[in-house]
Amino acid sequence: MAFRDIHPQAPTHVLIIPKKHAAGVRDLGDEDMGIIADMHRVAQALAKKFDPNKNGFRMVVNNGPAAGQAVAHLHCHFLAGRLLAWPPG
């Protein structure tokens, strides 16, 4: 599933969340690798909708508190609509 973040960090900030629970990437087994593929397919659809001029977007998966993960359920942030600086932290 995907929906807008309630604390957006970019004009377009959508969370991509798998229905199957996993706290983070480390908790996925070999049988769960389709979840990552599905998240990328959702990002492709979001890119078509929110980045039609192909300016660029970012996908972020935070794993653990030191990386900024505030919710212990695997999710991906889709960010677009502004210049995204590097490095991100």
DSSP file (Angstrom, degrees, kcal/mol; ACC not computed):
  #  RESIDUE AA STRUCTURE BP1 BP2  ACC     N-H-->O    O-->H-N    N-H-->O    O-->H-N    TCO  KAPPA ALPHA  PHI   PSI    X-CA   Y-CA   Z-CA
    1    1 A M              0   0    0      0, 0.0    16,-3.2     0, 0.0     2,-0.3   0.000 360.0 360.0 360.0 159.5    0.0    0.0    0.0
    2    2 A A  E     +A   16   0A   0     14,-0.2     2,-0.3    40,-0.0    14,-0.2  -0.999 360.0 156.0-144.6 139.1    1.1    3.6   -0.5
    3    3 A F  E     -A   15   0A   0     12,-1.7    12,-3.3    -2,-0.3     2,-0.1  -0.982  46.4 -80.1-156.9 161.4    0.0    6.9    1.0
    4    4 A R  E     -A   14   0A   0     -2,-0.3    10,-0.3    10,-0.3     2,-0.2  -0.350  47.6-111.9 -67.2 142.0    1.4   10.4    1.7
    5    5 A D        -     0   0    0      8,-2.9     8,-0.1     1,-0.1    -1,-0.1  -0.493  14.5-138.6 -70.9 140.3    3.6   10.9    4.7
    6    6 A I  S    S+     0   0    0      1,-0.3    -1,-0.1    -2,-0.2    -2,-0.1   0.649 103.3  42.5 -77.5 -13.4    2.0   13.1    7.4
    7    7 A H  S    S-     0   0    0      6,-0.1    -1,-0.3     0, 0.0    -2,-0.0  -0.614  91.0-160.7-125.9  70.6    5.4   14.8    7.9
    8    8 A P        -     0   0    0      0, 0.0    71,-0.0     0, 0.0     5,-0.0  -0.203  20.4-169.9 -62.6 140.7    6.5   15.3    4.3
    9    9 A Q  S    S+     0   0    0      1,-0.1    70,-0.1     3,-0.0     3,-0.0   0.305  78.0  24.1-106.9   3.5   10.2   16.0    3.6
   10   10 A A  S    S-     0   0    0      1,-0.1    71,-0.1    74,-0.0    -1,-0.1  -0.957  94.5 -95.1-156.9 162.7    9.6   16.9   -0.1
   11   11 A P  S    S+     0   0    0      0, 0.0     2,-0.6     0, 0.0    70,-0.2   0.871 123.4  37.3 -53.6 -37.2    6.6   18.2   -2.1
   12   12 A T  E    S+ B   0  80A   0     68,-2.4    68,-2.2    -3,-0.0     2,-0.4  -0.966  73.4 159.1-115.3 114.7    5.9   14.6   -2.9
   13   13 A H  E     + B   0  79A   0     -2,-0.6    -8,-2.9    66,-0.2     2,-0.4  -0.889  10.5 171.6-138.5 103.7    6.6   12.2    0.0
   14   14 A V  E     -AB   4  78A   0     64,-2.4    64,-3.2    -2,-0.4     2,-0.4  -0.923  24.9-139.2-117.6 137.0    4.8    8.9   -0.2
   15   15 A L  E     -AB   3  77A   0    -12,-3.3   -12,-1.7    -2,-0.4     2,-0.6  -0.813   9.9-157.0 -93.7 133.7    5.3    5.9    2.0
   16   16 A I  E     -AB   2  76A   0     60,-3.0    60,-2.3    -2,-0.4   -14,-0.2  -0.958  18.9-179.8-110.6 118.0    5.3    2.4    0.4
   17   17 A I        -     0   0    0    -16,-3.2    58,-0.2    -2,-0.6     2,-0.1  -0.968  22.1-137.2-128.3 122.4    4.4   -0.2    2.9
   18   18 A P        -     0   0    0      0, 0.0     4,-0.1     0, 0.0    17,-0.0  -0.461  15.8-133.7 -72.4 149.9    4.2   -4.0    2.4
   19   19 A K  S    S+     0   0    0     -2,-0.1     2,-0.3     2,-0.1    -2,-0.0   0.844  86.9  81.9 -72.3 -33.6    1.2   -5.7    4.0
   20   20 A K  S    S-     0   0    0      1,-0.1     2,-0.3    -3,-0.0    54,-0.1  -0.561  89.7-116.9 -73.5 134.0    3.4   -8.5    5.4
   21   21 A H        +     0   0    0     -2,-0.3     2,-0.3    52,-0.1    52,-0.1  -0.537  47.0 150.6 -77.2 133.9    5.1   -7.5    8.6
   22   22 A A        -     0   0    0     -2,-0.3    52,-4.0    -4,-0.1     3,-0.1  -0.895  41.1-140.2-151.5 133.4    8.8   -7.3    8.8
   23   23 A A  S    S-     0   0    0     -2,-0.3     2,-0.3    50,-0.3    41,-0.2   0.863  77.4 -34.6 -64.3 -34.8   10.5   -4.8   11.1
   24   24 A G  S >  S-     0   0    0     48,-0.1     3,-1.4    50,-0.1     4,-0.2  -0.940  78.6 -66.6-168.5-174.5   13.2   -4.0    8.5
   25   25 A V  G >  S+     0   0    0     -2,-0.3     3,-1.8     1,-0.3    11,-0.1   0.861 123.3  61.9 -59.0 -38.2   15.3   -5.4    5.7
   26   26 A R  G 3  S+     0   0    0      1,-0.3    -1,-0.3    -4,-0.0    37,-0.0   0.738  98.1  59.1 -61.4 -21.7   17.2   -7.7    8.1
   27   27 A D  G <  S+     0   0    0     -3,-1.4     2,-0.3     2,-0.0    -1,-0.3   0.426  83.5 102.2 -90.2   1.0   14.0   -9.5    8.9
   28   28 A L    <   -     0   0    0     -3,-1.8     2,-0.2    -4,-0.2    -6,-0.1  -0.656  58.0-152.8 -85.8 140.1   13.2  -10.6    5.4
   29   29 A G    >   -     0   0    0     -2,-0.3     3,-1.9     1,-0.1     4,-0.3  -0.513  37.0 -93.5 -99.8 175.2   13.9  -14.1    4.3
   30   30 A D  G >  S+     0   0    0      1,-0.3     3,-1.3     2,-0.2     4,-0.2   0.855 126.7  59.0 -56.0 -35.4   14.7  -15.4    0.9
   31   31 A E  G 3  S+     0   0    0      1,-0.2     3,-0.3     2,-0.1    -1,-0.3   0.617 101.0  57.6 -70.4 -11.6   11.0  -16.1    0.4
   32   32 A D  G X>  +     0   0    0     -3,-1.9     3,-2.1     1,-0.2     4,-0.7   0.386  69.8 102.6 -99.1   2.1   10.3  -12.4    1.0
   33   33 A M  H <> S+     0   0    0     -3,-1.3     4,-1.5     1,-0.3     3,-0.3   0.748  71.4  68.5 -62.3 -22.3   12.4  -11.0   -1.8
   34   34 A G  H 3> S+     0   0    0     -3,-0.3     4,-2.8     1,-0.2    -1,-0.3   0.782  89.4  65.3 -63.9 -26.1    9.3  -10.4   -3.9
   35   35 A I  H <> S+     0   0    0     -3,-2.1     4,-2.3     2,-0.2    -1,-0.2   0.923 101.3  47.8 -61.7 -44.1    8.3   -7.8   -1.3
   36   36 A I  H  X S+     0   0    0     -4,-0.7     4,-1.8    -3,-0.3    -1,-0.2   0.918 112.1  49.5 -63.6 -42.7   11.3   -5.6   -2.4
   37   37 A A  H  X S+     0   0    0     -4,-1.5     4,-2.1     1,-0.2    -2,-0.2   0.914 110.1  51.2 -61.8 -42.5   10.4   -6.1   -6.0
   38   38 A D  H  X S+     0   0    0     -4,-2.8     4,-2.2     1,-0.2    -1,-0.2   0.894 107.1  53.4 -62.5 -39.6    6.8   -5.1   -5.3
   39   39 A M  H  X S+     0   0    0     -4,-2.3     4,-1.9     1,-0.2    -1,-0.2   0.883 109.5  48.9 -63.2 -37.6    7.9   -2.0   -3.5
   40   40 A H  H  X S+     0   0    0     -4,-1.8     4,-2.1     2,-0.2    -1,-0.2   0.854 107.7  54.2 -71.0 -34.5   10.0   -1.0   -6.6
   41   41 A R  H  X S+     0   0    0     -4,-2.1     4,-1.9     2,-0.2    -2,-0.2   0.907 108.5  49.3 -64.0 -40.2    7.0   -1.6   -8.9
   42   42 A V  H  X S+     0   0    0     -4,-2.2     4,-2.5     1,-0.2    -2,-0.2   0.907 108.8  53.4 -63.8 -40.7    4.9    0.7   -6.7
   43   43 A A  H  X S+     0   0    0     -4,-1.9     4,-2.5     1,-0.2    -2,-0.2   0.880 105.6  54.1 -61.9 -37.9    7.8    3.3   -7.0
   44   44 A Q  H  X S+     0   0    0     -4,-2.1     4,-1.9     2,-0.2    -1,-0.2   0.924 109.6  47.2 -60.6 -43.7    7.7    3.0  -10.8
   45   45 A A  H  X S+     0   0    0     -4,-1.9     4,-1.6     1,-0.2    -2,-0.2   0.902 112.2  49.6 -65.0 -40.7    3.9    3.8  -10.7
   46   46 A L  H  X S+     0   0    0     -4,-2.5     4,-3.7     1,-0.2     5,-0.4   0.889 107.6  55.0 -65.1 -38.3    4.5    6.7   -8.4
   47   47 A A  H  X S+     0   0    0     -4,-2.5     4,-2.2     1,-0.2     7,-0.2   0.905 106.4  50.9 -62.1 -41.2    7.3    8.0  -10.7
   48   48 A K  H  < S+     0   0    0     -4,-1.9    -1,-0.2     1,-0.2    -2,-0.2   0.879 118.9  38.2 -62.4 -36.6    4.9    8.0  -13.6
   49   49 A K  H  < S+     0   0    0     -4,-1.6    -2,-0.2    -5,-0.1    -1,-0.2   0.922 130.2  25.2 -80.2 -46.6    2.4   10.0  -11.6
   50   50 A F  H  < S+     0   0    0     -4,-3.7    -3,-0.2     1,-0.2    -2,-0.2   0.528 127.8  39.4-103.2  -7.8    4.6   12.4   -9.6
   51   51 A D    ><  +     0   0    0     -4,-2.2     3,-1.8    -5,-0.4    -1,-0.2  -0.361  62.8 149.4-135.8  54.9    7.7   12.7  -11.8
   52   52 A P  T 3  S+     0   0    0      0, 0.0    -1,-0.1     0, 0.0    -2,-0.1   0.775  74.2  54.2 -64.9 -25.8    6.3   12.8  -15.4
   53   53 A N  T 3  S-     0   0    0     -3,-0.1    -5,-0.1     3,-0.1    -2,-0.0   0.414 109.6-123.3 -87.2   2.7    9.2   15.0  -16.6
   54   54 A K    <   +     0   0    0     -3,-1.8     3,-0.1    -7,-0.2    -3,-0.1   0.873  60.9 147.2  58.4  41.9   11.7   12.5  -15.3
   55   55 A N        -     0   0    0      1,-0.2     2,-0.1    28,-0.0    -1,-0.1   0.785  62.5 -97.5 -73.6 -28.6   13.5   15.0  -13.1
   56   56 A G        -     0   0    0     -5,-0.1    25,-0.5    -9,-0.1     2,-0.3  -0.384  35.5-150.4 127.1 156.1   14.3   12.4  -10.5
   57   57 A F  E     -C   80   0A   0     -2,-0.1     2,-0.4    23,-0.1    23,-0.2  -0.942  13.3-130.5-149.8 167.7   13.1   10.9   -7.3
   58   58 A R  E     -C   79   0A   0     21,-2.6    21,-2.8    -2,-0.3     2,-0.5  -0.974   6.1-157.5-127.7 141.7   14.6    9.1   -4.3
   59   59 A M  E     -C   78   0A   0     -2,-0.4     2,-0.4    19,-0.2    19,-0.2  -0.980  17.5-173.8-114.7 129.8   13.7    5.9   -2.5
   60   60 A V  E     -C   77   0A   0     17,-2.1    17,-3.0    -2,-0.5     2,-0.5  -0.985  14.6-174.7-128.9 132.4   14.8    5.6    1.1
   61   61 A V        -     0   0    0     -2,-0.4     2,-0.4    15,-0.2    15,-0.1  -0.958  14.1-158.1-123.7 111.0   14.6    2.6    3.4
   62   62 A N        -     0   0    0     -2,-0.5     2,-0.5    13,-0.3    13,-0.2  -0.740   5.2-164.0 -88.4 134.7   15.8    3.4    6.9
   63   63 A N        -     0   0    0     -2,-0.4     4,-0.1     1,-0.1     3,-0.1  -0.919  53.7  -9.1-125.5 105.0   16.8    0.4    9.0
   64   64 A G  S > >S-     0   0    0     -2,-0.5     5,-2.1   -41,-0.2     3,-1.2   0.011  88.2 -73.8  94.1 159.5   17.1    0.8   12.8
   65   65 A P  G > 5S+     0   0    0      0, 0.0     3,-1.5     0, 0.0    -1,-0.1   0.846 126.5  58.5 -59.2 -38.4   17.0    3.8   15.1
   66   66 A A  G 3 5S+     0   0    0      1,-0.3    -2,-0.1     2,-0.1    -4,-0.0   0.741 106.7  50.1 -66.2 -20.7   20.5    5.1   14.1
   67   67 A A  G < 5S-     0   0    0     -3,-1.2    -1,-0.3    -4,-0.1    -3,-0.1   0.445 126.6 -99.9 -94.0  -2.3   19.3    5.3   10.5
   68   68 A G  T < 5 +     0   0    0     -3,-1.5     2,-0.7    -4,-0.4    -2,-0.1   0.573  66.3 155.8  96.8  10.2   16.2    7.3   11.5
   69   69 A Q      < +     0   0    0     -5,-2.1    -1,-0.3     1,-0.2    -2,-0.1  -0.619   9.3 170.1 -74.0 115.0   13.6    4.4   11.4
   70   70 A A        +     0   0    0     -2,-0.7     2,-0.5     1,-0.2    -1,-0.2   0.642  63.1  54.7 -99.3 -19.4   10.9    5.5   13.8
   71   71 A V  S    S-     0   0    0      2,-0.1     2,-2.1   -48,-0.1    -1,-0.2  -0.975  78.0-137.6-120.5 124.9    8.3    2.8   12.9
   72   72 A A  S    S+     0   0    0     -2,-0.5     2,-0.3    -3,-0.1   -48,-0.1  -0.315  75.7  93.1 -82.0  57.6    9.3   -0.9   13.3
   73   73 A H  S    S-     0   0    0     -2,-2.1   -50,-0.3   -50,-0.2    -2,-0.1  -0.946  87.0-103.0-145.8 126.1    7.6   -2.0   10.1
   74   74 A L        +     0   0    0    -52,-4.0     2,-0.3    -2,-0.3   -50,-0.1  -0.191  56.3 153.0 -49.8 130.3    9.5   -2.1    6.8
   75   75 A H        -     0   0    0    -13,-0.2     2,-0.4   -58,-0.2   -13,-0.3  -0.982  34.2-137.5-157.4 159.1    8.6    0.8    4.6
   76   76 A C  E     -B   16   0A   0    -60,-2.3   -60,-3.0    -2,-0.3     2,-0.5  -0.958  13.4-138.8-122.4 138.3   10.1    2.9    1.8
   77   77 A H  E     -BC  15  60A   0    -17,-3.0   -17,-2.1    -2,-0.4     2,-0.6  -0.864  11.2-159.0 -95.9 127.1   10.0    6.7    1.4
   78   78 A F  E     -BC  14  59A   0    -64,-3.2   -64,-2.4    -2,-0.5     2,-0.4  -0.945  16.9-175.5-105.0 116.4    9.4    7.9   -2.2
   79   79 A L  E     +BC  13  58A   0    -21,-2.8   -21,-2.6    -2,-0.6     2,-0.3  -0.945  15.0 138.5-120.3 133.2   10.6   11.6   -2.4
   80   80 A A  E     +BC  12  57A   0    -68,-2.2   -68,-2.4    -2,-0.4   -23,-0.1  -0.964  33.1  73.0-158.3 169.9   10.2   13.9   -5.4
   81   81 A G  S    S+     0   0    0    -25,-0.5     2,-0.3    -2,-0.3   -24,-0.1   0.480  92.3  51.6  97.7   4.0    9.4   17.4   -6.4
   82   82 A R  S    S-     0   0    0    -26,-0.2     2,-0.4   -70,-0.1    -1,-0.2  -0.972  96.4 -77.5-156.9 166.5   12.5   19.2   -5.3
   83   83 A L        -     0   0    0     -2,-0.3     2,-0.7    -3,-0.1    -3,-0.1  -0.584  44.2-150.5 -68.8 125.6   16.3   19.0   -5.6
   84   84 A L        -     0   0    0     -2,-0.4    -1,-0.1    -5,-0.1   -74,-0.0  -0.890  14.5-140.2-104.9 110.6   17.4   16.3   -3.2
   85   85 A A        -     0   0    0     -2,-0.7     0, 0.0     3,-0.1     0, 0.0  -0.170  19.7-104.6 -69.6 160.2   20.9   17.0   -1.9
   86   86 A W  S    S+     0   0    0      1,-0.1    -1,-0.0     2,-0.1    -2,-0.0  -0.999  98.5  39.7-134.3 136.0   23.7   14.5   -1.4
   87   87 A P  S    S-     0   0    0      0, 0.0    -1,-0.1     0, 0.0    -2,-0.1   0.527  80.9-153.0 -74.7 155.8   24.8   13.2    1.0
   88   88 A P              0   0    0      0, 0.0    -3,-0.1     0, 0.0    -2,-0.1   0.694 360.0 360.0 -77.0 -20.0   21.3   12.9    2.5
   89   89 A G              0   0    0      0, 0.0    -3,-0.1     0, 0.0     0, 0.0   0.483 360.0 360.0 -96.5 360.0   22.1   12.9    6.3
